[in-house]
């Protein structure tokens, strides 16, 4: 929920705190940058203190920094508090599914489907709740997040029990994730994800501003609630395809063909968003359609990372996710200045160019990915990879 919850209130924060869109979009940059850096070390942390303590540490950080962001008096303070929020996010997400699979009684496959469904619902509902609370005050979504994460914290303390025969945490080197980048298959997929996530977060972090501007030009009142509804549709589309459509496509056509097709379609969507930057109905339609593509891409890339390397899965997936989030962190930081200097459509076209680079890199890495399709090593490894990859 936290990924999209802030999206509908970005224009409101700009108006209330006298910040430019470029400054406000740094809320995404600080969050994603710290999440990305922390991902390189989460496998080491969980190996030292265990899954449950890692989950609790992540939730405590999210509660504290979300509440601090809600009580902040300047956009600079919110940017700083979002960085602490990102650290908590990395610790929690990187271990969440491994904990679910370890505690499940109905089998790992059902547990993974439950996790994917919960993740998708969160991505959809986050902007909706953010919009509803944002209509009251821009501070509402931050305090709402803190309250919900308090509930999660209490639930884990009270309900999560480690099985008696659970293996001890596996100790890994603090530098394991950096060494993992020597693997050419993992390095290739990480670079693909870096450029893909640049396009992803241009769409997610920048789109509220063209939407609000197009609505204003049309004489419509388009506040946090309306933006929340648009991104609810986007998140719902993403949730449906990530859980229901992506597995069917990847098993019928293969991972690489699906990735090439979806990346190409996402490029087209970003180009269209640039062409329709002042047309409200066009922007809404393309944003929601793009969610269908992003759901497939997220799942397919995660599967590819699971299959591509013989490295320990928690290390490989954390490394991949760290690089991926760094690509997402850069996008909001550059989208605002580009729009101010060259016009509203241009950030979308830069995002499209980044996705084209991802397509080229996927082609270059092809000979390292020929073995994709072998069975997963373990269900625990599958869980760890999906958890970090989907974060």
KOLZA-666970 format. One record per residue: x, y, z of N, C-alpha, C, O in turn; residue in three letters. Coordinates in steps of 0.001 Angstrom, whole numbers, plus 500000, padded with zeros to 6 digits. Example, Ala and Ser with C-alpha at 12.3 -4.5 7.8 and 13.67 -1.06 7.14 Angstrom:
residues 2
513190494310507800512300495500507800513200496700507800514236496681508465Ala512850497750507080513670498940507140512900500030507870513409501138508039Ser
***
This chain:
residues 391
500821498790500000500000500000500000500857501263500000500482502275499408Unk502019501197500673502838502386500812503410502914499513503712504103499404Unk503564502027498505504162502457497242503282503496496560503781504521496097Unk501983503243496493501096504138495765500275505075496623499554505925496102Unk500378504926497953499528505708498838499813507204498740498900508018498880Unk501063507573498502501441508982498444501070509609497100500945510830497005Unk500895508800496071500710509312494717499592510364494606499831511425494031Unk498393510113495130497305511084494927497500512414495634496846513395495278Unk498396512475496643498530513718497406499745514537496986500036515560497605Unk500462514106495945501634514882495523501269516321495145501916517247495635Unk500249516551494286499890517952493990499447518723495233499746519910495362Unk498733518056496152498289518734497377499470519147498238499472520240498805Unk500478518280498343501676518635499111502377519827498459502850520731499148Unk502440519821497136503040520953496427502317522258496770502952523275497047Unk500993522215496746500207523425497014500304523867498470500488525053498746Unk500180522922499405500141523265500821501494523744501350501560524645502186Unk502568523132500852503886523440501396504708524331500466505882524593500729Unk504098524789499394504802525690498490505999525061497806507012525721497576Unk505880523780497480506979523058496847506694522857495372505536522746494968Unk507740522809494568507581522541493146507337521049492930507653520245493806Unk506773520659491766506636519229491474507965518486491556508006517345492016Unk509049519116491118510368518467491180510736518130492619511255517048492894Unk510466519062493543510791518812494946509901517728495530510373516861496266Unk508613517774495204507673516816495784507935515400495295507784514447496060Unk508322515246494047508593513899493533509810513256494182510016512048494055Unk510623514055494879511753513479495611511282512608496770512080511864497341Unk509984512685497134509448511750498119509602510309497635509851509402498429Unk509452510112496334509685508786495767511175508476495712511587507350495991Unk511985509472495352513415509224495169514087508805496471514829507823496493Unk513839509534497554514487509179498822514023507805499304514823507011499798Unk512738507535499159512167506241499567512784505089498783513216504093499364Unk512821505232497465513319504150496613514827504009496688515349502896496622Unk515540505131496826517001505060496891517448504294498135518297503408498048Unk516881504633499286517267503936500516516792502487500481517503501594500942Unk515591502241499936515129500855499781516113500063498931516470498937499278Unk516555500648497814517486499961496931518809499666497593519308498545497502Unk519391500652498261520679500437498943520533499378500031521375498489500159Unk519462499478500810519261498532501913519065497111501413519450496160502094Unk518470496949500227518237495611499688519538494817499531519525493588499611Unk520645495502499312521922494797499181522353494131500485523219493257500481Unk521750494542501597522191494044502898521109493277503662521380492768504750Unk519893493182503120518808492544503875519047491050504092518675490513505135Unk519662490375503122519928488942503315520934488741504453520841487765505197Unk521886489655504585522856489588505686522160489846507018522430489153507999Unk521262490840507063520564491167508304519687490004508756519745489597509916Unk518873489467507843517976488375508227518761487132508619518316486354509464Unk519946486940508000520786485824508387521358485969509788521674484978510446Unk521487487213510238522033487467511572520966487421512663521198486856513732Unk519805488008512404518817488153513488517561487322513276516724487238514175Unk517410486705512107516245485873511854515117486623511166515084487854511159Unk514187485859510583513111486437509773512160487290510600511849488416510212Unk511693486771511734510681487492512519511215488828513017510524489843512930Unk512436488836513538513006490088514039513244491084512903513124492294513095Unk513582490567511725513759491457510573512433492092510182512375493289509898Unk511365491295510166510036491826509873509632492901510878509148493966510493Unk509829492625512156509431493573513183510250494854513102509709495946513275Unk511545494733512840512384495925512709511912496792511550511854498017511663Unk511571496144510428511082496896509276509784497621509583509621498785509217Unk508856496941510254507564497564510569507709498719511551507046499746511402Unk508561498563512544508781499653513507509289500892512787508834502002513065Unk510224500711511868510756501849511130509673502517510276509606503745510209Unk508826501712509626507758502287508800506784503078509665506394504187509298Unk506386502524510809505457503216511699506035504563512137505361505590512061Unk507274504550512589507895505766513119508039506827512038507667507982512243Unk508579506436510883508883507441509869507635507888509100507589509019508617Unk506623507023508979505366507468508369504684508501509264504162509501508771Unk504686508264510581504092509227511506504862510542511498504259511615511522Unk506185510463511463506996511682511404506726512462510119506670513692510138Unk506558511742508991506253512424507725504917513147507812504768514247507278Unk503940512533508488502638513161508625502652514409509485501803515285509321Unk503611514501510405503683515668511292504723516678510823504977517663511515Unk505328516451509657506386517338509170505816518682508730504641518800508383Unk506690519696508756506258521030508373506845521524507074506562522646506654Unk507659520707506425508265521121505160508449519908504271508505518774504748Unk508542520156502974508719519047502057510085518405502232510227517203502012Unk511105519185502628512432518615502870512399517607504012513043516560503943Unk511649517926505060511526516996506179510832515707505744511248514616506133Unk509774515830504939509075514634504467510004513770503626509995512545503747Unk510806514403502775511766513657501951512709512850502834512992511686502551Unk513197513478503910514091512776504818513405511626505539513978510545505676Unk512178511853505999511459510792506703511081509649505758511023508491506173Unk510829509971504509510539508904503538511753507992503341511601506812503026Unk512944508537503525514143507698503425514147506639504528514433505471504265Unk513829507043505761513730506065506843512633505056506599512775503881506938Unk511534505508506010510428504628505627510930503588504626510558502417504706Unk511770504014503688512301503090502689513167502003503297513158500864502829Unk513923502348504346514726501338505032513827500280505666514098499083505558Unk512770500718506321511828499761506896511169498903505840510977497704506040Unk510819499511504711510214498775503608511126497658503123510671496538502894Unk512414497960502966513362496958502477513451495774503434513436494622502998Unk513542496045504725513663494972505705512412494098505733512503492876505847Unk511244494731505629509998493966505718509744493150504455509528491940504524Unk509772493816503305509394493143502059510356492017501713509938490984501188Unk511637492205502001512625491201501589512435489873502308512916488845501830Unk511743489871503450511575488629504214510124488201504374509860487149504957Unk509168488992503868507756488720504152507298487375503608506686486593504336Unk507584487092502341507052485860501769507735484628502328507098483587502496Unk509024484732502619509704483597503239509035483240504563508910482063504900Unk508606484253505312507905484007506573506543483369506334506142482465507067Unk505830483838505309504509483289505004504610481820504614503826480993505080Unk505576481499503759505745480108503331506151479231504511505685478098504636Unk507017479752505375507448478976506528506321478687507502506329477654508172Unk505342479594507588504247479438508545503018478762507953502120478366508696Unk502959478620506622501739478128505974501539476646506217502497475876506296Unk500259476254506337499925474838506509499306474247505253499096473037505178Unk499010475086504265498334474611503069499240474408501873498757474196500761Unk500546474471502082501478474267500971502048475582500475501409476629500571Unk503261475514499943503959476735499550503305477417498355503290478646498281Unk502755476630497403502172477246496219500974478125496596500837479240496093Unk500115477624497476498966478424497904499417479661498677498821480732498560Unk500473479498499466500979480638500229501507481722499309501296482910499554Unk502197481313498245502751482283497300501624483012496575501701484223496369Unk500570482276496183499434482915495525498762483917496470498376485008496050Unk498624483539497757498060484454498742498891485730498839498354486837498878Unk500203485555498876501089486717498975500935487627497760500806488844497899Unk500948487034496574500814487825495344499476488571495327499405489728494911Unk498412487888495786497104488529495816497091489704496795496551490769496496Unk497697489493497974497751490568498965498565491744498453498189492899498652Unk499671491456497800500511492520497238499735493315496196499779494545496187Unk499028492613495322498260493291494282497148494142494846496923495262494388Unk496436493607495861495367494383496486495943495632497151495352496709497086Unk497099495478497789497735496631498416498089497704497413497876498888497670Unk498634497301496263498985498272495220497749498989494688497818500156494304Unk496610498281494668495377498891494170494726499788495220494295500900494915Unk494658499300496453493930500004497499494725501195498037494138502180498486Unk496059501110497994496886502197498513496509503559497951496236504473498729Unk496481503735496625496092505044496080494655505434496420494357506615496600Unk493761504442496508492370504753496826492255505330498233491607506357498435Unk492887504669499209492851505172500584493630506479500684493232507397501401Unk494748506554499954495501507800499942494663508958499443494742510062499981Unk493854508714498410492986509761497890491900510161498867491616511347499036Unk491281509161499523490206509458500486490736510251501682490143511253502084Unk491860509792502245492439510505503377493019511850502950493009512817503711Unk493525511893501714494097513126501214493076514223501015493430515402501023Unk491797513857500836490750514859500736490555515592502065490149516754502088Unk490847514905503161490762515534504488491983516405504731491867517572505105Unk493147515825504514494414516545504671495499515747503983495418514521503910Unk496522516433503474497632515703502874498368514868503912499088513934503558Unk498194515195505197498845514423506258498157513082506507498767512158507046Unk496885512976506116496098511791506415496712510477505943496780509534506732Unk497166510371504678497729509108504227498956508650505023499170507451505198Unk499759509602505503500931509221506288500521508632507633501030507587508040Unk499596509308508325499125508772509601498341507475509401498387506584510249Unk497618507367508276496917506126507975497870504958507816497609503862508311Unk498972505194507126499976504147506968500554503734508314500702502544508589Unk500882504711509152501436504400510471500461503541511279500876502589511939Unk499169503874511230498169503114511975498060501682511458498014500735512243Unk498019501529510135497901500191509560499128499338509864499002498140510120Unk500313499946509840501517499177510133501622498828511615502268497845511976Unk500983499638512483500874499242513887500057497962514028500401497075514808Unk498973497879513265498162496662513275498989495464512811498931494391513411Unk499759495658511738500608494576511234501656494174512266501935492987512439Unk502230495145512943503244494874513967502669494019515090503275493031515505Unk501498494407515574500853493643516652500500492232516175500661491262516915Unk500017492127514927499639490815514389500841489873514327500727488694514664Unk501987490391513900503172489527513803503654489114515196504017487957515410Unk503658490050516137504073489714517500503162488634518082503634487686518710Unk501857488785517869500894487888518513500693486575517781500450485549518416Unk500789486584516444500329485430515670501421484646514955501250483452514706Unk502530485280514620503543484573513844504382483694514756505076484185515645Unk504311482400514529505083481439515305506041480707514381505640480210513328Unk507292480642514770508268479896514003508076478402514246507947477991515399Unk508054477565513187507958476122513397509122475613514243510240476122514156Unk508838474589515072509883474056515948511081473521515176512220473585515640Unk510797472986513975511880472410513181512433473399512152513121473003511211Unk512128474687512335512602475689511371514120475744511387514724475736512460Unk514760475799510198516221475869510150516723477186510716516029478201510666Unk517921477160511247518532478381511759518829479327510598519049478880509473Unk518837480640510870519147481594509805520485481277509142521460480938509812Unk520512481392507826521721481110507070522580482373507008522160483400506474Unk523771482281507554524658483438507578525278483640506200525766482695505580Unk525252484873505739525880485217504463526782486419504687526620487166505653Unk527712486589503799528639487710503889527910489026503649526951489076502878Unk528360490083504304527768491399504097527999491900502681527283492781502203Unk529008491334502005529306491739500633528747490770499589529051490891498402Unk527929489806500032527459488755499123526675489318497943526832488852496814Unk525833490315498197525013490862497115525855491575496069525541491526494880Unk526922492237496503527785492922495542528573491902494705528760492085493502Unk529026490841495352529739489799494608528825489096493613529280488606492580Unk527518489049493935526574488370493048526491489034491683526128488383490703Unk526822490318491603526763491022490324527819490536489344527785490903488169Unk528750489721489806529716489135488874529059488104487961529572487802486884Unk527909487561488404527202486576487589526581487280486381525773488189486570Unk526929486894485140526465487660483973524953487622483775524369488614483339Unk524307486495484086522857486416483914522146487355484889521237488087484499Unk522561487332486150521956488204487139522244489665486822521370490524486937Unk523478489933486424523841491318486095523010491831484924522554492974484940Unk522812490991483909522014491393482754520574491692483126520020492705482700Unk519957490812483926518572491036484335518446492250485245517452492974485182Unk519451492475486093519415493646486969519466494939486149518778495907486476Unk520271494958485095520347496151484248519028496354483507518549497482483383Unk518445495266483017517123495357482379516117495968483354515370496879482996Unk516105495460484587515156495949485587515433497399485963514498498144486256Unk516690497812485961517054499197486267516363500154485299515728501120485721Unk516490499882483995515910500781482999514389500636482929513678501614482702Unk513893499405483126512441499214483165511819500002484306510783500642484131Unk512452499956485479511892500664486619511996502173486485511212502901487095Unk512936502648485709512965504073485395511658504454484692511007505424485080Unk511277503702483672510016503965482985508819503786483894507879504580483844Unk508837502750484728507745502464485661507486503664486565506339504082486723Unk508538504221487159508340505279488140508226506662487512507782507596488180Unk508613506820486253508194508029485542506677508036485466506036509053485733Unk506109506898485102504655506799484986503966507001486336502977507728486427Unk504489506358487383503809506380488680503982507716489402503009508263489921Unk505190508242489443505457509441490246505146510738489512504775511729490142Unk505290510746488190505108511985487442503665512196486977503217513337486862Unk502941511121486711501614511229486098500603512071486872499768512713486234Unk500624512110488217499633512968488890499652514422488432498616515087488463Unk500799514924488011500883516332487635500257516610486264499464517545486160Unk500569515849485208499829516050483954498331515795484095497527516481483464Unk497946514814484918496525514551485139495833515760485773494761516174485332Unk496454516317486806495861517477487471495814518688486538494831519429486528Unk496881518888485751496925520027484833495887519890483727495227520866483368Unk495738518671483180494759518450482117493340518646482646492490519195481946Unk493081518204483867491755518398484458491470519881484683490364520353484418Unk492464520605485168492281522046485393491998522778484083491149523667484027Unk492728522388483022492506523015481714491103522733481195490533523541480463Unk490540521570481580489184521217481156488115521783482092486923521558481882Unk488536522512483116487590523109484050487013522139485047485911522349485554Unk487745521070485338487260520044486261487994520131487584489161520520487637Unk487299519764488658487905519677489988488496518277490141487761517296490250Unk489806518191490148490478516886490139491475516852491286492656517152491114Unk490967516475492479491799516477493666492357515105493998492445514225493142Unk492739514940495278493357513693495716492427512498495530492879511405495188Unk491115512706495757490170511593495626490118511090494177490135509884493931Unk490056512011493236489978511623491823491284510956491364491264509968490630Unk492411511511491807493688510873491476493774509475492090494298508544491481Unk493249509352493303493242508041493948492434507021493166492823505857493083Unk491317507441492592490502506528491794491232506086490527491159504921490135Unk491937507023489888492703506666488679493753505616489015493876504613488311Unk494503505837490077495578504900490401495054503645491094495757502637491159Unk493830503698491611493184502457492033492938501572490818493203500371490854Unk492429502170489738492243501405488502493553500850487977493617499704487532Unk494600501666488029495940501211487620496407500029488471496870499021487938Unk496284500156489795496744499102490685495916497835490566496445496729490671Unk494605497997490346493751496824490184494126496064488913494177494834488911Unk494388496800487836494822496158486589496135495417486807496303494292486339Unk497062496048487517498349495412487806498160494146488636498796493127488369Unk497291494208489637497060493056490509496489491876489729496921490738489916Unk495526492143488863494864491070488110495854490357487214495895489127487193Unk496657491112486469497568490453485525498749489805486220499251488786485745Unk499210490366487335500359489759488013500008488404488602500848487504488624Unk498773488243489082498374486999489733497738486010488755498017484812488815Unk496884486504487854496083485609487021496613485448485598496511484363485026Unk497170486497485023497521486463483601498987486095483373499296485278482506Unk499888486697484148501316486492483914501732485015483948502458484581483054Unk501296484220484952501711482807484950501278482057483696502012481203483200Unk500082482373483177499594481699481970500447482073480765500824481206479977Unk500753483362480617501534483822479471502958483273479500503473482826478475Unk503593483306480671504990482868480736505124481362480499506122480912479937Unk504139480592480918504228479154480702503848478762479269504312477743478756Unk503012479568478635502613479251477261503629479734476237503913479038475263Unk504180480933476459505049481535475447506517481622475865507381481857475020Unk506811481439477143508186481549477612508469482921478190507809483900477842Unk509450482987479072509732484227479787510250485339478874509739486458478913Unk511244485044478066511856486103477259510894486660476209510835487880476057Unk510135485835475475509161486424474551508134487326475242507772488377474713Unk507665486912476424506711487739477159507360489052477582506741490112477482Unk508602488986478054509297490206478471509488491160477289509235492358477417Unk509925490647476156510110491496474975508784492154474572508738493350474285Unk507721491367474555506410491891474128505890492959475080505442494021474647Unk505949492678476362505406493613477346506254494890477434505707495980477600Unk507567494765477327508417495959477340508141496834476119508126498060476218Unk507925496205474986507581496967473776506245497672473942506104498837473567Unk505263496974474503503947497585474722504027498731475728503337499739475577Unk504872498579476762505047499662477732505690500886477076505333502021477392Unk506627500657476171507226501768475429506158502539474661506153503769474660Unk505263501817474013504173502448473263503297503268474208502910504389473876Unk502981502719475386502147503443476354502808504746476789502137505773476888Unk504107504718477049504802505926477485504840506973476369504710508168476632Unk505017506528475140504973507467474010503583508086473907503456509291473692Unk502540507268474059501169507784473988500879508769475116500196509771474905Unk501394508492476306501193509420477411501797510787477093501223511823477429Unk502965510777476439503552512038476022502700512759474997502529513976475073Unk502163512018474039501335512630472997500009513145473548499440514101473021Unk499517512501474620498214512863475194498367513611476513497457513591477342Unk499503514271476719499813514870478011498815515927478450498727516224479642Unk498057516504477518497056517515477884495623517047477661494696517858477660Unk495438515740477472494104515170477238493754514270478420494307513177478550Unk492854514712479271492574514007480520492101512578480283492629511647480890Unk491123512393479417490584511051479192491648510113478639491711508945479022Unk492486510626477736493552509805477170494565509403478220494997508251478255Unk494956510348479085495909510035480152495362508951481080496065507999481421Unk494094509107481486493498508125482399493482506744481763493857505763482406Unk493053506656480511492947505360479836494307504683479715494431503491479996Unk495327505429479300496636504818479080497298504437480402497967503406480482Unk497119505258481444497673504909482756497092503580483231497832502715483700Unk495786503409483116495159502165483584495596500973482727495888499903483262Unk495644501151481409496094500058480533497527499672480852497880498494480802Unk498353500654481178499752500338481495499855499432482713500793498642482820Unk498891499540483642498897498650484790498810497186484399499421496330485039Unk498040496891483333497955495512482841499323494993482423499663493841482694Unk500106495839481764501439495447481295502413495307482456503209494369482493Unk502352496242483407503302496238484513503121495018485402504098494500485942Unk501881494549485563501656493350486350502341492137485750502952491344486466Unk502241491992484444502902490874483768504414491024483861505120490051484127Unk504915492234483644506358492455483659506967492165485026508017491529485111Unk506324492620486091506869492378487426507003490886487710508038490426488193Unk505951490142487407505980488709487671506987487991486769507725487123487234Unk507019488349485488507930487683484556509390487961484905510223487057484832Unk509704489179485279511082489491485666511480488732486924512608488249487023Unk510575488622487877510866487869489096511118486403488770512067485811489285Unk510290485813487929510506484425487518511851484268486829512563483291487064Unk512200485223485980513468485146485270514643485154486242515599484399486065Unk514579486001487265515654486047488262515741484733489018516835484256489317Unk514582484141489332514588482857490038515275481777489226515955480915489783Unk515102481817487905515587480750487051517011480968486542517662480018486107Unk517495482193486592518680482543485805520000482186486461521015482117485768Unk520032481955487769521310481821488458521271480707489486520211480364490011Unk522445480145489769522585479137490811523020479743492140523292479016493096Unk523085481052492203523415481724493459522322481477494494521190481172494121Unk522635481604495795521567481531496810520464482518496469520739483679496163Unk519225482068496519518127482871495997517908484167496784517558485194496202Unk518111484123498100517925485360498854518970486400498465518672487595498439Unk520184485963498164521239486881497751520962487417496352521063488621496112Unk520612486517495421520368486937494035519191487907493948519263488923493256Unk518110487586494655516924488431494549517133489782495226516634490797494740Unk517860489810496337518145491087496983519036491965496108518844493179496035Unk520011491346495445520889492097494545520100492689493395520226493873493084Unk519286491857492767518444492312491656517542493450492082517423494452491377Unk516904493299493236515969494321493697516682495613494058516144496699493842Unk517892495508494609518637496708494923518923497545493689518716498759493695Unk519402496896492620519671497612491371518377498156490789518333499281490291Unk517334497356490853516039497747490288515486499006490952515032499923490268Unk515523499051492274514993500206492981515814501464492728515271502569492734Unk517101501308492508517915502483492197517469503114490881517456504339490754Unk517106502288489906516552502824488660515268503587488899515041504640488304Unk514415503046489783513189503737490124513436505035490858512684505995490684Unk514485505087491685514788506288492454515206507455491569514897508608491870Unk515906507158490482516404508220489603515265508888488840515299510095488598Unk514254508105488460513192508616487580512472509844488132512373510840487415Unk511965509832489366511282511038489850512212512236489983511783513379489828Unk513490511976490272514438513066490455514686513828489162514952515029489192Unk514602513141488025514887513805486744513616514199485999513657515090485150Unk512479513550486297511254513834485546510793515278485747510400515950484793Unk510844515749486995510396517105487264511228518169486549510660519004485845Unk512556518168486705513374519149485988513229519060484470513244520086483790Unk513088517839483928512903517699482480511601518365482044511567519069481035Unk510528518139482809509238518748482465509311520272482533508765520960481670Unk509985520798483555510101522245483698510905522867482557510617523984482128Unk511911522145482068512801522696481042512286522465479619512470523315478748Unk511640521311479380511319520935477998509836520708477729509441520527476578Unk509010520714478773507588520540478565507054519248479160507806518302479393Unk505744519216479403505102518103480089505248516749479400505361515745480103Unk505253516655478058505347515327477433506717514668477550506814513442477503Unk507776515459477702509136514933477519509531513874478546510186512903478166Unk509165514007479848509531512923480779509015511552480344509693510543480538Unk507817511513479756507292510235479269508161509685478145508412508481478084Unk508615510551477268509435510078476158510818509633476634511399508702476075Unk511343510294477662512604509830478254512387508461478907513241507579478812Unk511233508293479571510913506984480132510805505911479070511260504784479265Unk510194506265477929510095505307476821511476504931476309511725503766475997Unk512385505915476219513748505632475768514453504681476740515199503798476317Unk514214504866478048514814503975479042514319502543478871515095501596478996Unk513025502384478586512485501033478386513064500414477111513289499205477067Unk513307501217476079513966500709474866515366500181475212515785499145474696Unk516083500895476083517391500409476533517237499065477245518062498168477071Unk516177498929478050515927497648478719515718496532477710516204495418477905Unk514997496822476631514776495812475586516102495407474949516357494223474731Unk516941496394474654518249496112474045519104495270474994519748494312474567Unk519111495624476268519916494877477244519402493455477416520190492534477634Unk518090493265477321517538491905477392518019491082476209518322489898476356Unk518091491702475035518615491008473872520085490663474022520504489560473669Unk520879491605474548522318491362474734522562490232475732523478489428475560Unk521731490179476781521910489154477813521336487803477416521390486856478200Unk520793487700476219520061486498475822520838485206475959520290484205476421Unk522126485204475563522868483942475599523168483499477030523525482342477252Unk523028484408478011523203484019479409521904483504480019521902482993481139Unk520802483637479286519488483276479831518874482076479127517693481783479310Unk519673481379478320519138480263477539518641479119478416517787478336478002Unk519179479027479627518815477913480508517552478182481308517116477317482068Unk516957479351481159515742479658481921514663478636481596514453478278480437Unk513978478170482649512946477158482459513184475910483264512328475028483332Unk514384475832483895514640474688484765513813474799486042513418475904486412Unk513541473691486725512734473756487954513428474595489015514653474710489033Unk512615475190489911513164475958491014513910475029491961513575473850492078Unk514944475574492648515717474754493571514899474353494790514834473172495130Unk514281475314495445513484475039496634512321476007496689512366477087496100Unk511279475611497403510155476533497577510556477725498415510050478829498208Unk511476477516499379511933478649500184512686479641499317512517480853499455Unk513523479121498416514224480018497504513278480774496613513466481965496361Unk512244480079496127511234480740495298510561481850496085510337482940495559Unk510233481577497356509579482577498184510440483814498355509963484941498216Unk511731483593498662512628484730498895512771485566497629512798486795497696Unk512861484913496488513045485651495241511818486480494894511940487638494495Unk510638485893495045509413486651494723509257487818495679508866488912495271Unk509566487588496969509388488656497934510243489856497608509747490982497596Unk511522489638497341512409490771497021512130491326495644512186492539495445Unk511830490465494691511599490932493323510343491743493179510307492683492386Unk509290491403493935508020492114493844507973493376494684507028494156494572Unk508976493591495522508932494746496425508839496034495659508792497107496260Unk
***
